[in-house]
Amino acid sequence: MTTGENSNDIQWLKACFIRGGTSKGVFFNAADLPADRAERNALFCAMMGSPDPNGRQLDGMGGGISSLSKVMIVDTASDDEHDLTYTFAQVAVDTTSVDYSANCGNLSSAIAPFALEAGLLTLPDGEHAVRLFNTNTSKTVIARLTVVGGRAQVHGDFALPGVAGTGSPITLEYPDPAGSRTSGLLPTGNATDIVHDEGGDIEVSLVDACLPMVFVRASDVNADPTQLSFDGTEVMARLERIRAAGAKLMGMEPAQAAPKIAVVAPPTAAPLLDGTQLEAEGHDVLVRTLSMQKTHKAVPGTGAMCIAAAASIKGGIIAEAIGSSELRSVRIGTPSGAVTAGARYDGNALAATQLVRSARILMRGEVAAP
């Protein structure tokens, strides 16, 4: 961090701007940030351009939606079981809120590439499994990637729905992902629960694998599951009330970033953001996820893995929509296309979830925090 007579009292912080999966964020070496969280949060908001009543963050690095208003803080590991430690911060667009209640699966794919670039990690060329410790959830994440010339390989033939072009795949595995913020996979012990809403009682599935989520049938909230966005509608307002009620049943305070809520329907032909159509046979379950009270343009990475885990819960809303509780690899229909996530069970216990992403460093240098 540098300030001085010629900097016009602007703080300049070493950083990288990185796309990870279908999100983008600013990545920092923890050593380059102030230790005080309140001071950090103020820097993050200033850097991102928050709060912005116009919802665009034009005066900062943010992009006006939750998936483009993110920060990752990366450090060396403090134990022998991990290679790196990282913390995710979700920066609100229209307020000064900085939320640490969940991890970001999409940007988790960029932790190892950033660490290699920043000198926090050194690896020879070849295939590697990098063990990460996420402080938000106190969970381990294993990132498998290819290293070429001391950096994460960028070019490849892996296509990710919602991202133009192709890249080198980065596989994320989350061992023992149940209970990331709650007591377990089913925080209430039930496949479904009833939440009370002014529009009537609603049946939901409350599941916590990588991310706590509230699942609700589209038909139960009069939502069109093929609609690309619920922003600004009464459906959105109702879903936010259901999310808050579900959080309380899970033993959580309803923070902005978690739990998330998703509208669920059986496979249905639906339009995509690029103007094409997702056919019914091209996915196993149709989902619209809300993030920070906005409709996600794809699906949160951790949310995709939670859906994959929920697919095996008999009597749950996800398995019902799929028509089976036997799937271990699930094709999730989103506004950007079909995203595949997997879950592995040992008997009735959830052993791990898996997701494939790609990542690319877009900028390295210094970012201004006025």
BELNORMO-V856705 format. One line per field, one symbol per residue. phi: phi as a letter, one per 20 degrees, with the letter a starting at -180 (. if undefined). burial: I if it has 9 or more other ideal C-beta (glycine too) atoms within 8 Angstrom, else O. A space follows every 50 residues. Layout:
# BELNORMO-V856705
phi->???
burial->???
This chain:
# BELNORMO-V856705
phi->.ccrfeelmeeddfacdcecmdccbedcfgfedffffffggfffffffnd ecfemclfebefcncffdccccddbffdceecebcbcdceefedcefcdd ebedfffffdffgffffenebccffpecddeddeffdlcecdddbddcmn cffdeadeddgndfmcbefcedcdflefmfccfrgdgendfbcddecfep fcecddcccmbfcddcfgffdldefeffbdgmdfgfffffffffffgffe ndefffebfeccecbfgbfbfdfenecefgfebdbeccddclmcfffcbg gffffffffffeefneffffffnaddfdcdedfcfdpeddccccddmeef eacbbdccbbfebcqcdecf
burial->IOOOOOIOOIIIIOIIIIIIIIIIIIIIIIOIIOOOOOOIIIIIIIIIII IIOOOOIOOIIIOIIIIIIIIIIIIOIOOOOIIIIIIIIIIIIOOIOIII IIIIIIIIIIIIIIIIIIOIIOIOOOOIOIIIIIOIIOIIIIIIIIIOOO IIIOOIOIOIIIIOOOIIIIIIIIOIIIIIIIOOIIIOOOOIIOIOIOOO OIIIIIIIIIIIIIIIIIOOIOIOIIOOOIOOOOIIOIIIIIIIIIIIII OIOOIIIIIIIIIIIOIIOIOIOOOOOIOOOIIIIIIIIIIIOIIIIIII IIIIIIIIIIIIIOOIIIIOIIOOIOIIOIIIIIIIIIIIIIIIIOOOOI OIIIIIIIIIIOOOOOIOIO
